[in-house]
Amino acid sequence: MIQYHYYEMPQTREELFRLLESIDRDYVILSGATDLYAHDKTAFETLDCAVDISGIDEFRQISAADGEITIGAMTRIQRFLEDPELIKTVPLFRHAACFFADRQIRQMATIGGNVANASPVGDMIPCLLAMDARVNTMRPAEGRLTERSVPIGEFIVGVGKTQLEKGEVITSFSCPILENYGCAFKKVGLRRSLCISTVNAAFMVKTDESGQRFDDVRIAFGAIGPVDIRLTAVEDFLRGKAVTPDTIEACVNYLPEGVIRSRSRREYRSHIVPNFLRAGLREALADLNIRL
């Protein structure tokens, strides 16, 4: 059981930031809280203060304009499987959400919490990275609210470490709306179900009008190092190449040397990564009804 001396649940962002400025004790910010036990070292833990932001409607809003979609940080993972706008504009997230724990956890877990935890095995992070997403944050400063927007690839700086400063909160994520892409998500873990990723990967593929050449490719891998990475050398090789089994096989040679930076299960991951690369590209093409 986890206990708190103080528990706060603000209902608006203004109330939240007034509260954060006034708190003179250590606190933890909660959204879905599905990973809370994973951070505790004992089964019984007494924390000083919790600030639960799950009641703030502004942090779960979704809007699209000028070729970009903004997704509130409090958006539940289950929503990526059910919301027609999200399925249409960011279909890659639906592919990842299918592998995300079970429905009960997906109904609570949030995309903001998944990123704020900055775990290398977070399933939504490769999707955000593949889509060139930006993390939008807000914090009080000198009597006013200050906002900033940071590329996801710069926002997470290490295991459990982000650019968030004290009193700063993730409010939303902004992604370009990328149309006519085939999508795929791959994941493997140590258990048959509800597994934590040993390797995960997000794939987006766009072909020319004939379907015979790669027009754009986006590939992001997680759980193989302290932070998730884009395979830019592989992406650059594939652009403009013929969509053939030989091309997909050849792209494996462009995996960066030392791409596996995890301390454990390195040999296992070294087999998984090239196999995921082959399979993920084929699955993304199949999503475009191109089967090799």
C-alpha atoms as an extended CHARMM CRD file, in Angstrom:
* protein
*
       292  EXT
         1         1  MET       CA              0.0000000000        0.0000000000        0.0000000000  PROA      1               0.0000000000
         2         2  ILE       CA              1.2090000000        3.4960000000       -0.8450000000  PROA      2               0.0000000000
         3         3  GLN       CA              0.3070000000        6.3000000000        1.5400000000  PROA      3               0.0000000000
         4         4  TYR       CA              0.6780000000       10.0720000000        1.3880000000  PROA      4               0.0000000000
         5         5  HSD       CA              0.7340000000       12.6810000000        4.0910000000  PROA      5               0.0000000000
         6         6  TYR       CA             -0.9040000000       15.0730000000        1.6090000000  PROA      6               0.0000000000
         7         7  TYR       CA             -2.9660000000       14.3570000000       -1.4900000000  PROA      7               0.0000000000
         8         8  GLU       CA             -4.0330000000       17.1340000000       -3.8530000000  PROA      8               0.0000000000
         9         9  MET       CA             -6.2510000000       16.9050000000       -6.9230000000  PROA      9               0.0000000000
        10        10  PRO       CA             -6.5000000000       20.2610000000       -8.7540000000  PROA      10              0.0000000000
        11        11  GLN       CA             -9.2600000000       20.6270000000      -11.3470000000  PROA      11              0.0000000000
        12        12  THR       CA             -7.7380000000       23.2980000000      -13.6160000000  PROA      12              0.0000000000
        13        13  ARG       CA             -4.2470000000       24.0920000000      -14.7850000000  PROA      13              0.0000000000
        14        14  GLU       CA             -4.3380000000       27.4510000000      -12.9980000000  PROA      14              0.0000000000
        15        15  GLU       CA             -5.1870000000       25.6730000000       -9.7590000000  PROA      15              0.0000000000
        16        16  LEU       CA             -2.4100000000       23.1640000000      -10.4200000000  PROA      16              0.0000000000
        17        17  PHE       CA              0.3320000000       25.7200000000      -10.9060000000  PROA      17              0.0000000000
        18        18  ARG       CA             -0.7760000000       27.8480000000       -7.9680000000  PROA      18              0.0000000000
        19        19  LEU       CA             -0.5490000000       24.6850000000       -5.9140000000  PROA      19              0.0000000000
        20        20  LEU       CA              2.9060000000       23.7320000000       -7.2260000000  PROA      20              0.0000000000
        21        21  GLU       CA              4.2430000000       27.2080000000       -6.4340000000  PROA      21              0.0000000000
        22        22  SER       CA              2.9230000000       27.0090000000       -2.8820000000  PROA      22              0.0000000000
        23        23  ILE       CA              4.0630000000       23.4800000000       -1.9720000000  PROA      23              0.0000000000
        24        24  ASP       CA              7.0560000000       23.5500000000        0.3660000000  PROA      24              0.0000000000
        25        25  ARG       CA              7.5910000000       19.7730000000        0.5290000000  PROA      25              0.0000000000
        26        26  ASP       CA              8.6170000000       16.9790000000       -1.8110000000  PROA      26              0.0000000000
        27        27  TYR       CA              5.8370000000       15.8570000000       -4.1160000000  PROA      27              0.0000000000
        28        28  VAL       CA              5.1400000000       13.4430000000       -6.9440000000  PROA      28              0.0000000000
        29        29  ILE       CA              2.8440000000       14.2450000000       -9.8730000000  PROA      29              0.0000000000
        30        30  LEU       CA              0.3960000000       11.4700000000      -10.7740000000  PROA      30              0.0000000000
        31        31  SER       CA             -1.6700000000       11.0050000000      -13.9160000000  PROA      31              0.0000000000
        32        32  GLY       CA             -2.7010000000        7.3710000000      -14.3990000000  PROA      32              0.0000000000
        33        33  ALA       CA             -0.3770000000        6.1230000000      -11.6240000000  PROA      33              0.0000000000
        34        34  THR       CA             -0.1420000000        2.6790000000      -13.2580000000  PROA      34              0.0000000000
        35        35  ASP       CA              3.6620000000        2.6590000000      -12.8630000000  PROA      35              0.0000000000
        36        36  LEU       CA              3.6930000000        3.9310000000       -9.3020000000  PROA      36              0.0000000000
        37        37  TYR       CA              4.5490000000        0.6250000000       -7.6420000000  PROA      37              0.0000000000
        38        38  ALA       CA              7.3700000000        0.0540000000      -10.1190000000  PROA      38              0.0000000000
        39        39  HSD       CA              9.1580000000        3.1080000000       -8.7140000000  PROA      39              0.0000000000
        40        40  ASP       CA              8.8840000000        2.0450000000       -5.0750000000  PROA      40              0.0000000000
        41        41  LYS       CA             11.5640000000       -0.0330000000       -3.4220000000  PROA      41              0.0000000000
        42        42  THR       CA              9.2430000000       -1.6080000000       -0.8500000000  PROA      42              0.0000000000
        43        43  ALA       CA              5.6490000000       -2.7770000000       -0.8000000000  PROA      43              0.0000000000
        44        44  PHE       CA              4.8310000000       -0.1980000000        1.8880000000  PROA      44              0.0000000000
        45        45  GLU       CA              5.9740000000        3.2980000000        1.1060000000  PROA      45              0.0000000000
        46        46  THR       CA              5.0830000000        6.6050000000        2.7110000000  PROA      46              0.0000000000
        47        47  LEU       CA              5.5040000000        9.5960000000        0.4210000000  PROA      47              0.0000000000
        48        48  ASP       CA              5.1010000000       13.1640000000        1.5490000000  PROA      48              0.0000000000
        49        49  CYS       CA              2.7380000000       14.5980000000       -1.0740000000  PROA      49              0.0000000000
        50        50  ALA       CA              0.9990000000       13.5280000000       -4.2690000000  PROA      50              0.0000000000
        51        51  VAL       CA             -0.4880000000       15.8870000000       -6.8480000000  PROA      51              0.0000000000
        52        52  ASP       CA             -3.0080000000       14.0520000000       -9.0150000000  PROA      52              0.0000000000
        53        53  ILE       CA             -3.5840000000       15.8580000000      -12.3410000000  PROA      53              0.0000000000
        54        54  SER       CA             -6.1050000000       13.3490000000      -13.7070000000  PROA      54              0.0000000000
        55        55  GLY       CA             -9.0000000000       15.7290000000      -13.0590000000  PROA      55              0.0000000000
        56        56  ILE       CA             -7.7260000000       18.4920000000      -15.3600000000  PROA      56              0.0000000000
        57        57  ASP       CA             -9.8130000000       18.3580000000      -18.5390000000  PROA      57              0.0000000000
        58        58  GLU       CA             -7.5010000000       20.7550000000      -20.4130000000  PROA      58              0.0000000000
        59        59  PHE       CA             -4.7720000000       18.1190000000      -20.3730000000  PROA      59              0.0000000000
        60        60  ARG       CA             -6.8590000000       15.5520000000      -22.2400000000  PROA      60              0.0000000000
        61        61  GLN       CA             -8.0130000000       17.7430000000      -25.1350000000  PROA      61              0.0000000000
        62        62  ILE       CA             -7.2090000000       16.7720000000      -28.7460000000  PROA      62              0.0000000000
        63        63  SER       CA             -7.1340000000       19.2770000000      -31.6080000000  PROA      63              0.0000000000
        64        64  ALA       CA             -5.9690000000       19.2720000000      -35.2210000000  PROA      64              0.0000000000
        65        65  ALA       CA             -5.0970000000       22.2640000000      -37.4090000000  PROA      65              0.0000000000
        66        66  ASP       CA             -2.6890000000       23.1600000000      -40.2070000000  PROA      66              0.0000000000
        67        67  GLY       CA             -1.4890000000       19.6110000000      -40.7190000000  PROA      67              0.0000000000
        68        68  GLU       CA             -0.6560000000       19.0150000000      -37.0580000000  PROA      68              0.0000000000
        69        69  ILE       CA             -2.4180000000       17.2780000000      -34.2060000000  PROA      69              0.0000000000
        70        70  THR       CA             -2.0250000000       18.1440000000      -30.5430000000  PROA      70              0.0000000000
        71        71  ILE       CA             -2.7240000000       15.3370000000      -28.0870000000  PROA      71              0.0000000000
        72        72  GLY       CA             -3.2840000000       16.1370000000      -24.4290000000  PROA      72              0.0000000000
        73        73  ALA       CA             -0.8380000000       14.5220000000      -22.0250000000  PROA      73              0.0000000000
        74        74  MET       CA             -3.7230000000       13.0050000000      -20.0320000000  PROA      74              0.0000000000
        75        75  THR       CA             -4.9890000000       11.0640000000      -23.0650000000  PROA      75              0.0000000000
        76        76  ARG       CA             -5.5560000000        7.4690000000      -21.9460000000  PROA      76              0.0000000000
        77        77  ILE       CA             -3.8350000000        4.7380000000      -23.9730000000  PROA      77              0.0000000000
        78        78  GLN       CA             -7.1700000000        2.9800000000      -24.5950000000  PROA      78              0.0000000000
        79        79  ARG       CA             -8.3690000000        6.0630000000      -26.4450000000  PROA      79              0.0000000000
        80        80  PHE       CA             -5.8890000000        5.3990000000      -29.2730000000  PROA      80              0.0000000000
        81        81  LEU       CA             -7.8470000000        2.2160000000      -29.9770000000  PROA      81              0.0000000000
        82        82  GLU       CA            -11.2840000000        3.8260000000      -29.8980000000  PROA      82              0.0000000000
        83        83  ASP       CA            -11.1780000000        7.5100000000      -30.8920000000  PROA      83              0.0000000000
        84        84  PRO       CA            -11.8970000000        7.8400000000      -34.6630000000  PROA      84              0.0000000000
        85        85  GLU       CA             -9.8610000000       11.0530000000      -34.9540000000  PROA      85              0.0000000000
        86        86  LEU       CA             -6.7820000000        9.4790000000      -33.3810000000  PROA      86              0.0000000000
        87        87  ILE       CA             -7.1480000000        6.3090000000      -35.4510000000  PROA      87              0.0000000000
        88        88  LYS       CA             -7.2920000000        8.4410000000      -38.5950000000  PROA      88              0.0000000000
        89        89  THR       CA             -4.5840000000       11.0080000000      -37.8430000000  PROA      89              0.0000000000
        90        90  VAL       CA             -2.0310000000        8.9980000000      -35.8140000000  PROA      90              0.0000000000
        91        91  PRO       CA             -2.6930000000        5.3340000000      -36.6910000000  PROA      91              0.0000000000
        92        92  LEU       CA              0.7750000000        4.2900000000      -35.5170000000  PROA      92              0.0000000000
        93        93  PHE       CA             -0.3370000000        4.7860000000      -31.8980000000  PROA      93              0.0000000000
        94        94  ARG       CA             -3.1700000000        2.3050000000      -32.3810000000  PROA      94              0.0000000000
        95        95  HSD       CA             -0.6570000000       -0.3510000000      -33.4200000000  PROA      95              0.0000000000
        96        96  ALA       CA              1.3720000000        0.2830000000      -30.2470000000  PROA      96              0.0000000000
        97        97  ALA       CA             -1.6550000000        0.5050000000      -27.9630000000  PROA      97              0.0000000000
        98        98  CYS       CA             -2.6600000000       -3.0300000000      -28.9860000000  PROA      98              0.0000000000
        99        99  PHE       CA              0.4550000000       -4.2850000000      -27.1860000000  PROA      99              0.0000000000
       100       100  PHE       CA              0.1460000000       -1.9790000000      -24.1740000000  PROA      100             0.0000000000
       101       101  ALA       CA             -0.6400000000       -4.1150000000      -21.0890000000  PROA      101             0.0000000000
       102       102  ASP       CA             -4.3750000000       -4.9070000000      -20.8800000000  PROA      102             0.0000000000
       103       103  ARG       CA             -7.5850000000       -2.9240000000      -21.2170000000  PROA      103             0.0000000000
       104       104  GLN       CA             -7.8190000000       -2.2090000000      -17.4860000000  PROA      104             0.0000000000
       105       105  ILE       CA             -4.3700000000       -0.5980000000      -17.4330000000  PROA      105             0.0000000000
       106       106  ARG       CA             -4.9190000000        1.1530000000      -20.7750000000  PROA      106             0.0000000000
       107       107  GLN       CA             -8.0240000000        2.7920000000      -19.3120000000  PROA      107             0.0000000000
       108       108  MET       CA             -5.8110000000        4.4430000000      -16.6650000000  PROA      108             0.0000000000
       109       109  ALA       CA             -2.3540000000        4.8370000000      -18.2120000000  PROA      109             0.0000000000
       110       110  THR       CA             -1.6680000000        8.0800000000      -20.0940000000  PROA      110             0.0000000000
       111       111  ILE       CA              0.6780000000        9.0170000000      -22.8930000000  PROA      111             0.0000000000
       112       112  GLY       CA              2.0800000000       11.8250000000      -20.7470000000  PROA      112             0.0000000000
       113       113  GLY       CA              2.8870000000        9.4590000000      -17.9120000000  PROA      113             0.0000000000
       114       114  ASN       CA              4.5450000000        7.0090000000      -20.2940000000  PROA      114             0.0000000000
       115       115  VAL       CA              6.8950000000        9.7630000000      -21.4800000000  PROA      115             0.0000000000
       116       116  ALA       CA              7.4510000000       11.4180000000      -18.0950000000  PROA      116             0.0000000000
       117       117  ASN       CA              8.6340000000        8.0770000000      -16.6830000000  PROA      117             0.0000000000
       118       118  ALA       CA             11.3300000000        8.1170000000      -19.3960000000  PROA      118             0.0000000000
       119       119  SER       CA             11.7100000000        4.3530000000      -19.2780000000  PROA      119             0.0000000000
       120       120  PRO       CA             13.6280000000        2.8910000000      -22.2320000000  PROA      120             0.0000000000
       121       121  VAL       CA             10.8810000000        0.2570000000      -22.4990000000  PROA      121             0.0000000000
       122       122  GLY       CA              7.9810000000        2.7310000000      -22.7510000000  PROA      122             0.0000000000
       123       123  ASP       CA              5.8500000000        1.5990000000      -25.6840000000  PROA      123             0.0000000000
       124       124  MET       CA              4.5530000000        5.0020000000      -26.7900000000  PROA      124             0.0000000000
       125       125  ILE       CA              7.9800000000        6.6570000000      -26.9770000000  PROA      125             0.0000000000
       126       126  PRO       CA              9.1510000000        4.9930000000      -30.2360000000  PROA      126             0.0000000000
       127       127  CYS       CA              5.8950000000        6.1130000000      -31.8740000000  PROA      127             0.0000000000
       128       128  LEU       CA              6.4290000000        9.7220000000      -30.8320000000  PROA      128             0.0000000000
       129       129  LEU       CA             10.0320000000        9.5480000000      -31.9970000000  PROA      129             0.0000000000
       130       130  ALA       CA              9.0820000000        8.1140000000      -35.3900000000  PROA      130             0.0000000000
       131       131  MET       CA              6.5640000000       10.9290000000      -35.8560000000  PROA      131             0.0000000000
       132       132  ASP       CA              8.9740000000       13.7440000000      -34.9420000000  PROA      132             0.0000000000
       133       133  ALA       CA              6.7040000000       14.6870000000      -32.0430000000  PROA      133             0.0000000000
       134       134  ARG       CA              7.3280000000       17.6200000000      -29.7470000000  PROA      134             0.0000000000
       135       135  VAL       CA              6.6810000000       17.6110000000      -26.0020000000  PROA      135             0.0000000000
       136       136  ASN       CA              4.7890000000       20.6950000000      -24.8320000000  PROA      136             0.0000000000
       137       137  THR       CA              5.2920000000       21.7410000000      -21.2200000000  PROA      137             0.0000000000
       138       138  MET       CA              4.2110000000       24.4830000000      -18.8570000000  PROA      138             0.0000000000
       139       139  ARG       CA              5.5050000000       25.8570000000      -15.5530000000  PROA      139             0.0000000000
       140       140  PRO       CA              4.9930000000       28.9380000000      -13.3990000000  PROA      140             0.0000000000
       141       141  ALA       CA              7.7170000000       31.5570000000      -13.5680000000  PROA      141             0.0000000000
       142       142  GLU       CA              7.7030000000       35.0840000000      -12.1630000000  PROA      142             0.0000000000
       143       143  GLY       CA              3.9600000000       35.1760000000      -11.6810000000  PROA      143             0.0000000000
       144       144  ARG       CA              3.0010000000       33.8240000000      -15.0920000000  PROA      144             0.0000000000
       145       145  LEU       CA              2.8440000000       30.5170000000      -16.9250000000  PROA      145             0.0000000000
       146       146  THR       CA              5.7670000000       29.7480000000      -19.2220000000  PROA      146             0.0000000000
       147       147  GLU       CA              5.4230000000       27.2860000000      -22.0720000000  PROA      147             0.0000000000
       148       148  ARG       CA              8.0350000000       25.5100000000      -24.1490000000  PROA      148             0.0000000000
       149       149  SER       CA              8.1180000000       22.8160000000      -26.8230000000  PROA      149             0.0000000000
       150       150  VAL       CA             10.9530000000       20.2730000000      -27.0240000000  PROA      150             0.0000000000
       151       151  PRO       CA             11.5470000000       17.5250000000      -29.6370000000  PROA      151             0.0000000000
       152       152  ILE       CA             10.9240000000       14.1300000000      -28.0580000000  PROA      152             0.0000000000
       153       153  GLY       CA             14.4260000000       13.0200000000      -29.0510000000  PROA      153             0.0000000000
       154       154  GLU       CA             15.9050000000       15.7940000000      -26.9060000000  PROA      154             0.0000000000
       155       155  PHE       CA             13.3680000000       15.6770000000      -24.0960000000  PROA      155             0.0000000000
       156       156  ILE       CA             14.3910000000       12.2710000000      -22.7200000000  PROA      156             0.0000000000
       157       157  VAL       CA             18.0420000000       12.3990000000      -21.7280000000  PROA      157             0.0000000000
       158       158  GLY       CA             18.5480000000        9.0780000000      -19.9140000000  PROA      158             0.0000000000
       159       159  VAL       CA             16.8940000000        6.2780000000      -17.9830000000  PROA      159             0.0000000000
       160       160  GLY       CA             14.1800000000        7.9690000000      -15.9320000000  PROA      160             0.0000000000
       161       161  LYS       CA             15.5760000000       11.3990000000      -16.8260000000  PROA      161             0.0000000000
       162       162  THR       CA             13.9430000000       14.1820000000      -18.8120000000  PROA      162             0.0000000000
       163       163  GLN       CA             14.3460000000       17.9020000000      -19.3570000000  PROA      163             0.0000000000
       164       164  LEU       CA             11.4790000000       18.6160000000      -16.9580000000  PROA      164             0.0000000000
       165       165  GLU       CA             12.3680000000       21.2080000000      -14.3540000000  PROA      165             0.0000000000
       166       166  LYS       CA             10.8290000000       21.4420000000      -10.8900000000  PROA      166             0.0000000000
       167       167  GLY       CA              7.2170000000       22.5490000000      -11.1630000000  PROA      167             0.0000000000
       168       168  GLU       CA              7.1260000000       21.8640000000      -14.9180000000  PROA      168             0.0000000000
       169       169  VAL       CA              4.3990000000       19.5980000000      -16.2960000000  PROA      169             0.0000000000
       170       170  ILE       CA              3.8760000000       17.9410000000      -19.6800000000  PROA      170             0.0000000000
       171       171  THR       CA              0.6520000000       19.3660000000      -21.0930000000  PROA      171             0.0000000000
       172       172  SER       CA              0.4740000000       17.8470000000      -24.5770000000  PROA      172             0.0000000000
       173       173  PHE       CA              2.2920000000       16.4080000000      -27.5850000000  PROA      173             0.0000000000
       174       174  SER       CA              2.3010000000       17.8520000000      -31.1000000000  PROA      174             0.0000000000
       175       175  CYS       CA              2.7810000000       15.6260000000      -34.1510000000  PROA      175             0.0000000000
       176       176  PRO       CA              2.5380000000       16.2440000000      -37.8860000000  PROA      176             0.0000000000
       177       177  ILE       CA             -0.4120000000       14.4770000000      -39.4720000000  PROA      177             0.0000000000
       178       178  LEU       CA              1.3290000000       12.0220000000      -41.8020000000  PROA      178             0.0000000000
       179       179  GLU       CA             -1.0560000000       10.6340000000      -44.3820000000  PROA      179             0.0000000000
       180       180  ASN       CA             -0.7710000000        7.5560000000      -46.5890000000  PROA      180             0.0000000000
       181       181  TYR       CA              1.7540000000        5.7580000000      -44.3970000000  PROA      181             0.0000000000
       182       182  GLY       CA              1.7060000000        2.0890000000      -43.5660000000  PROA      182             0.0000000000
       183       183  CYS       CA              2.3550000000        1.4690000000      -39.8790000000  PROA      183             0.0000000000
       184       184  ALA       CA              3.6110000000       -1.3660000000      -37.7050000000  PROA      184             0.0000000000
       185       185  PHE       CA              4.7430000000       -1.8990000000      -34.1320000000  PROA      185             0.0000000000
       186       186  LYS       CA              6.8640000000       -4.7760000000      -32.8970000000  PROA      186             0.0000000000
       187       187  LYS       CA              7.4360000000       -5.8580000000      -29.3200000000  PROA      187             0.0000000000
       188       188  VAL       CA              8.9380000000       -8.8030000000      -27.4770000000  PROA      188             0.0000000000
       189       189  GLY       CA              9.3170000000       -9.4400000000      -23.7550000000  PROA      189             0.0000000000
       190       190  LEU       CA             10.0860000000      -12.1150000000      -21.2230000000  PROA      190             0.0000000000
       191       191  ARG       CA              6.4600000000      -13.1250000000      -20.6610000000  PROA      191             0.0000000000
       192       192  ARG       CA              3.7290000000      -14.3570000000      -22.9690000000  PROA      192             0.0000000000
       193       193  SER       CA              1.3290000000      -11.5590000000      -21.9910000000  PROA      193             0.0000000000
       194       194  LEU       CA              1.2830000000       -8.1490000000      -20.3010000000  PROA      194             0.0000000000
       195       195  CYS       CA              5.0170000000       -8.0510000000      -20.8690000000  PROA      195             0.0000000000
       196       196  ILE       CA              7.5360000000       -5.2670000000      -20.3960000000  PROA      196             0.0000000000
       197       197  SER       CA              9.4550000000       -4.7960000000      -23.6300000000  PROA      197             0.0000000000
       198       198  THR       CA             12.8500000000       -6.3640000000      -24.1250000000  PROA      198             0.0000000000
       199       199  VAL       CA             12.8190000000       -4.7060000000      -27.5490000000  PROA      199             0.0000000000
       200       200  ASN       CA             10.1290000000       -2.5700000000      -29.1510000000  PROA      200             0.0000000000
       201       201  ALA       CA             10.0430000000       -0.7310000000      -32.4590000000  PROA      201             0.0000000000
       202       202  ALA       CA              7.7830000000        1.5740000000      -34.4730000000  PROA      202             0.0000000000
       203       203  PHE       CA              7.6840000000        1.6290000000      -38.2800000000  PROA      203             0.0000000000
       204       204  MET       CA              6.1410000000        4.0500000000      -40.7780000000  PROA      204             0.0000000000
       205       205  VAL       CA              6.4820000000        3.5530000000      -44.5340000000  PROA      205             0.0000000000
       206       206  LYS       CA              5.2800000000        5.6150000000      -47.4700000000  PROA      206             0.0000000000
       207       207  THR       CA              5.7570000000        4.6120000000      -51.1040000000  PROA      207             0.0000000000
       208       208  ASP       CA              5.5010000000        6.4800000000      -54.3850000000  PROA      208             0.0000000000
       209       209  GLU       CA              2.2090000000        6.3910000000      -56.2700000000  PROA      209             0.0000000000
       210       210  SER       CA              3.1740000000        3.1770000000      -58.0460000000  PROA      210             0.0000000000
       211       211  GLY       CA              3.9240000000        1.4210000000      -54.7640000000  PROA      211             0.0000000000
       212       212  GLN       CA              7.2500000000        0.3110000000      -56.1900000000  PROA      212             0.0000000000
       213       213  ARG       CA              9.6790000000        2.6360000000      -54.3870000000  PROA      213             0.0000000000
       214       214  PHE       CA             10.1010000000        3.8500000000      -50.8400000000  PROA      214             0.0000000000
       215       215  ASP       CA              9.1860000000        7.5230000000      -50.6080000000  PROA      215             0.0000000000
       216       216  ASP       CA              9.6880000000        7.9270000000      -46.8400000000  PROA      216             0.0000000000
       217       217  VAL       CA             10.6210000000        5.5770000000      -44.0080000000  PROA      217             0.0000000000
       218       218  ARG       CA             10.5980000000        6.1990000000      -40.2560000000  PROA      218             0.0000000000
       219       219  ILE       CA             11.9740000000        3.6190000000      -37.8300000000  PROA      219             0.0000000000
       220       220  ALA       CA             12.4250000000        4.0050000000      -34.0660000000  PROA      220             0.0000000000
       221       221  PHE       CA             13.6610000000        1.3690000000      -31.6180000000  PROA      221             0.0000000000
       222       222  GLY       CA             13.3060000000        1.2680000000      -27.8540000000  PROA      222             0.0000000000
       223       223  ALA       CA             14.6050000000       -0.8740000000      -24.9900000000  PROA      223             0.0000000000
       224       224  ILE       CA             18.0130000000       -1.3940000000      -26.6240000000  PROA      224             0.0000000000
       225       225  GLY       CA             19.7770000000        1.4530000000      -24.8180000000  PROA      225             0.0000000000
       226       226  PRO       CA             19.3040000000        4.2450000000      -22.2700000000  PROA      226             0.0000000000
       227       227  VAL       CA             17.1310000000        6.2310000000      -24.7100000000  PROA      227             0.0000000000
       228       228  ASP       CA             15.1230000000        5.3090000000      -27.7920000000  PROA      228             0.0000000000
       229       229  ILE       CA             16.7290000000        5.9270000000      -31.1780000000  PROA      229             0.0000000000
       230       230  ARG       CA             15.7820000000        6.5890000000      -34.7930000000  PROA      230             0.0000000000
       231       231  LEU       CA             17.5690000000        4.4230000000      -37.3420000000  PROA      231             0.0000000000
       232       232  THR       CA             18.3450000000        7.3580000000      -39.6200000000  PROA      232             0.0000000000
       233       233  ALA       CA             21.0430000000        5.5320000000      -41.6310000000  PROA      233             0.0000000000
       234       234  VAL       CA             18.5650000000        2.7750000000      -42.4820000000  PROA      234             0.0000000000
       235       235  GLU       CA             15.8690000000        5.3430000000      -43.3220000000  PROA      235             0.0000000000
       236       236  ASP       CA             18.2440000000        7.2460000000      -45.6320000000  PROA      236             0.0000000000
       237       237  PHE       CA             19.2610000000        4.0460000000      -47.4090000000  PROA      237             0.0000000000
       238       238  LEU       CA             15.6800000000        2.9750000000      -48.0760000000  PROA      238             0.0000000000
       239       239  ARG       CA             14.3460000000        6.2860000000      -49.4400000000  PROA      239             0.0000000000
       240       240  GLY       CA             14.0860000000        6.0440000000      -53.2140000000  PROA      240             0.0000000000
       241       241  LYS       CA             14.9590000000        2.3510000000      -53.3030000000  PROA      241             0.0000000000
       242       242  ALA       CA             12.8070000000       -0.3060000000      -54.9290000000  PROA      242             0.0000000000
       243       243  VAL       CA             10.3050000000       -2.0370000000      -52.6710000000  PROA      243             0.0000000000
       244       244  THR       CA             11.7180000000       -5.5430000000      -52.8890000000  PROA      244             0.0000000000
       245       245  PRO       CA             12.7750000000       -8.3130000000      -50.4990000000  PROA      245             0.0000000000
       246       246  ASP       CA             16.3940000000       -7.7020000000      -51.5430000000  PROA      246             0.0000000000
       247       247  THR       CA             16.1670000000       -4.0440000000      -50.5430000000  PROA      247             0.0000000000
       248       248  ILE       CA             14.7940000000       -4.9210000000      -47.1300000000  PROA      248             0.0000000000
       249       249  GLU       CA             17.5320000000       -7.5040000000      -46.6430000000  PROA      249             0.0000000000
       250       250  ALA       CA             20.1970000000       -5.0030000000      -47.6880000000  PROA      250             0.0000000000
       251       251  CYS       CA             18.9920000000       -2.3310000000      -45.2380000000  PROA      251             0.0000000000
       252       252  VAL       CA             20.0420000000       -4.5600000000      -42.3300000000  PROA      252             0.0000000000
       253       253  ASN       CA             23.6410000000       -3.7550000000      -43.2660000000  PROA      253             0.0000000000
       254       254  TYR       CA             22.9610000000       -0.1110000000      -42.3550000000  PROA      254             0.0000000000
       255       255  LEU       CA             22.2060000000       -0.8100000000      -38.7210000000  PROA      255             0.0000000000
       256       256  PRO       CA             24.6380000000        1.3850000000      -36.7330000000  PROA      256             0.0000000000
       257       257  GLU       CA             27.5810000000       -0.3540000000      -35.1330000000  PROA      257             0.0000000000
       258       258  GLY       CA             26.9740000000       -0.6730000000      -31.4080000000  PROA      258             0.0000000000
       259       259  VAL       CA             23.2340000000       -0.0390000000      -31.7710000000  PROA      259             0.0000000000
       260       260  ILE       CA             22.6340000000       -2.3340000000      -28.7730000000  PROA      260             0.0000000000
       261       261  ARG       CA             23.6370000000       -0.2730000000      -25.7480000000  PROA      261             0.0000000000
       262       262  SER       CA             21.7270000000       -2.1480000000      -23.0620000000  PROA      262             0.0000000000
       263       263  ARG       CA             23.8290000000       -3.7690000000      -20.3490000000  PROA      263             0.0000000000
       264       264  SER       CA             21.7840000000       -6.9660000000      -20.2210000000  PROA      264             0.0000000000
       265       265  ARG       CA             20.6400000000       -9.5640000000      -22.7890000000  PROA      265             0.0000000000
       266       266  ARG       CA             22.8500000000       -7.9810000000      -25.4440000000  PROA      266             0.0000000000
       267       267  GLU       CA             23.2230000000      -11.1390000000      -27.5230000000  PROA      267             0.0000000000
       268       268  TYR       CA             19.4620000000      -11.7510000000      -27.4770000000  PROA      268             0.0000000000
       269       269  ARG       CA             18.7540000000       -8.1660000000      -28.5270000000  PROA      269             0.0000000000
       270       270  SER       CA             21.3790000000       -8.3670000000      -31.2780000000  PROA      270             0.0000000000
       271       271  HSD       CA             19.2970000000      -11.1340000000      -32.8930000000  PROA      271             0.0000000000
       272       272  ILE       CA             15.9580000000       -9.4130000000      -32.3210000000  PROA      272             0.0000000000
       273       273  VAL       CA             16.8190000000       -6.0120000000      -33.8350000000  PROA      273             0.0000000000
       274       274  PRO       CA             17.6060000000       -7.1140000000      -37.4270000000  PROA      274             0.0000000000
       275       275  ASN       CA             14.6950000000       -9.5480000000      -37.3990000000  PROA      275             0.0000000000
       276       276  PHE       CA             12.3250000000       -6.8340000000      -36.1720000000  PROA      276             0.0000000000
       277       277  LEU       CA             13.6840000000       -4.5270000000      -38.8770000000  PROA      277             0.0000000000
       278       278  ARG       CA             12.8360000000       -7.0120000000      -41.6140000000  PROA      278             0.0000000000
       279       279  ALA       CA              9.4530000000       -7.9720000000      -40.1680000000  PROA      279             0.0000000000
       280       280  GLY       CA              8.4220000000       -4.4260000000      -39.2210000000  PROA      280             0.0000000000
       281       281  LEU       CA              9.0560000000       -3.0860000000      -42.7190000000  PROA      281             0.0000000000
       282       282  ARG       CA              7.0900000000       -5.9330000000      -44.2770000000  PROA      282             0.0000000000
       283       283  GLU       CA              4.1880000000       -5.3870000000      -41.8660000000  PROA      283             0.0000000000
       284       284  ALA       CA              4.1400000000       -1.6470000000      -42.5550000000  PROA      284             0.0000000000
       285       285  LEU       CA              4.0760000000       -2.3570000000      -46.2870000000  PROA      285             0.0000000000
       286       286  ALA       CA              1.2790000000       -4.9000000000      -45.7680000000  PROA      286             0.0000000000
       287       287  ASP       CA             -0.6500000000       -2.0990000000      -44.0470000000  PROA      287             0.0000000000
       288       288  LEU       CA             -0.5110000000       -0.4260000000      -47.4840000000  PROA      288             0.0000000000
       289       289  ASN       CA             -1.6510000000       -3.6850000000      -49.1280000000  PROA      289             0.0000000000
       290       290  ILE       CA              1.8600000000       -4.2950000000      -50.4770000000  PROA      290             0.0000000000
       291       291  ARG       CA              2.9340000000       -7.8330000000      -49.6620000000  PROA      291             0.0000000000
       292       292  LEU       CA              6.4400000000       -9.1370000000      -50.2730000000  PROA      292             0.0000000000
